[in-house]
Structure formats: structure tokens, C-alpha cells
């Protein structure tokens, strides 16, 4: 695919699910997708749900999200709750969906899209137990679901498939399939 890629922004809030955030960042970088982690915590260093601290690439106020290819929300608790109280992020998510730009949310994070009314009539999945918060969604039991411009995943175990679905959306199925195969059988090729 010959096009100039814009960045994908992955949002980090205190209590994020480490497996999810790091997998998304890793898989997209293996695919040479420009991906930038964004802290909404007011500090570049953000600590996840299991005590792992990572350094984000940028702070929320430093980013012009309108240049983005996609916005991605890792889940985890209380990370999802912390994302969900950030009014600026919710405004940007709403604007993206209104403009038919892609967003993706994993684990508990699809509840943010549901509570904003962004899943109305769309198939979506989430971490078991949060389905009632996906307001207006057609609930799927699949690990990863794409409906139009929205990709959702159901938890840490789906992190690789969720990330590959993002790659597929941006670069196409052939690239996503090749990356999946390379990661499965020859990880050193992309290290």
C-alpha cells in the first residue's frame, strides 16, 4: 500500500493493562506503523495495573490528534476508568467517530465508546462482565471485532490478534498475515 501513514496514538492512563498496551505498541512498530504512546496522566511515566511503569512518547497536551490515522485505547482497571474521566480524550474520540475515522478499544475500554453512544448499532466485544456498558452495541462473543471504523477486543489474551487487526486496517490483510506468520515462526526477523 503506497500512502503516507499518519501516526496511531495509543493512550496510557494509570492502571492500564500492560500486556495490552505494550503488545499494541510492539506489533505496530514491527509493521513499521508510526505509533505514539500518549500519557493522559500529566507525566510521561505511567504505571500500569500490575506495577510496571513505562515512559510514554508524549503528553496529551503535546499532540494534535487530527493528524492521526487511528486512536487506540488499551484496557485494564483502573486504567479504563482513568481514560473515561478524561473529557478531552472523550471529545476527540467522539469527533473521530463522527468523521468516520478509526478508533480501537480493548478489554474494558470499549465501555468508553459505549457510554459515549459511539457503538449504537455496531458489533462490538469487551472483557466479560462489561457488556451492559456497551450501550447500543450488538454484543459479540468473538475475541476481536471490527465493524466499520471501530475495532474492539475482549482482553489481554486477544492483544496480538487485536493489534494485527489494526495492522490489517491500516496496511491490508497481506501485511497483517505476513507479520503474524513471521511473529509465529521467525521472531528474530522483526527483533
Long-range contacts (C-beta under 8 A, 24 or more apart in sequence): 1-171, 1-172, 1-175, 5-33, 5-34, 5-69, 5-170, 6-34, 6-67, 6-68, 6-69, 7-34, 7-35, 7-36, 7-67, 7-68, 7-69, 8-33, 8-34, 8-35, 8-36, 8-68, 8-69, 8-70, 8-71, 8-72, 8-166, 8-170, 9-35, 9-36, 9-37, 9-38, 9-63, 9-65, 9-68, 9-70, 9-71, 9-72, 10-35, 10-36, 10-37, 10-38, 10-72, 10-73, 10-74, 11-37, 11-38, 11-40, 11-60, 11-71, 11-72, 11-73, 11-74, 11-83, 11-89, 12-37, 12-38, 12-39, 12-40, 12-41, 12-46, 12-54, 12-56, 12-74, 12-79, 13-39, 13-40, 13-41, 13-46, 13-78, 13-79, 13-80, 13-82, 13-83, 13-86, 14-41, 14-46, 14-47, 14-78, 14-79, 14-82, 15-47, 15-48, 15-49, 15-76, 15-77, 15-78, 15-79, 15-80, 15-81, 15-82, 16-46, 16-48, 16-49, 16-74, 16-75, 16-76, 16-79, 17-48, 17-49, 17-74, 17-75, 17-76, 17-79, 17-106, 17-107, 17-156, 18-48, 18-49, 18-50, 18-52, 18-54, 18-76, 19-156, 19-159, 20-74, 20-75, 20-76, 20-106, 20-107, 20-155, 20-156, 20-159, 20-162, 21-48, 21-54, 21-74, 21-76, 22-54, 23-159, 23-160, 23-162, 23-163, 24-72, 24-74, 24-106, 24-159, 24-162, 24-163, 24-166, 26-163, 27-160, 27-163, 27-164, 27-166, 27-167, 27-179, 27-183, 28-163, 28-166, 28-167, 30-179, 30-183, 30-190, 31-167, 31-170, 31-171, 31-175, 31-176, 31-179, 33-69, 33-166, 33-167, 33-170, 33-171, 34-69, 36-63, 38-63, 40-82, 40-83, 40-86, 40-88, 40-89, 41-82, 48-76, 48-79, 49-76, 49-77, 49-78, 49-79, 60-86, 60-88, 60-89, 65-92, 65-96, 68-96, 68-101, 69-102, 69-170, 70-101, 70-102, 70-103, 70-104, 70-166, 70-169, 70-170, 71-96, 71-101, 71-102, 71-103, 71-104, 72-103, 72-104, 72-105, 72-106, 72-166, 73-103, 73-104, 73-105, 73-106, 73-109, 73-112, 73-113, 74-106, 74-107, 74-109, 75-105, 75-106, 75-107, 75-108, 75-109, 75-110, 75-127, 75-155, 76-107, 76-108, 77-108, 79-109, 80-107, 80-108, 80-109, 80-111, 80-112, 83-109, 83-112, 84-111, 84-112, 84-115, 90-116, 93-118, 94-118, 97-149, 97-150, 100-148, 100-149, 101-149, 102-149, 102-150, 102-151, 102-169, 103-149, 103-150, 103-151, 104-150, 104-151, 104-152, 104-153, 104-162, 104-165, 104-166, 105-150, 105-151, 105-152, 105-153, 106-152, 106-153, 106-154, 106-155, 106-158, 106-159, 106-162, 107-153, 107-154, 107-155, 107-156, 110-134, 110-137, 110-152, 113-150, 113-152, 118-150, 119-150, 122-147, 122-148, 122-150, 123-147, 124-150, 124-152, 125-152, 125-153, 125-154, 126-152, 126-154, 127-154, 127-155, 128-154, 128-155
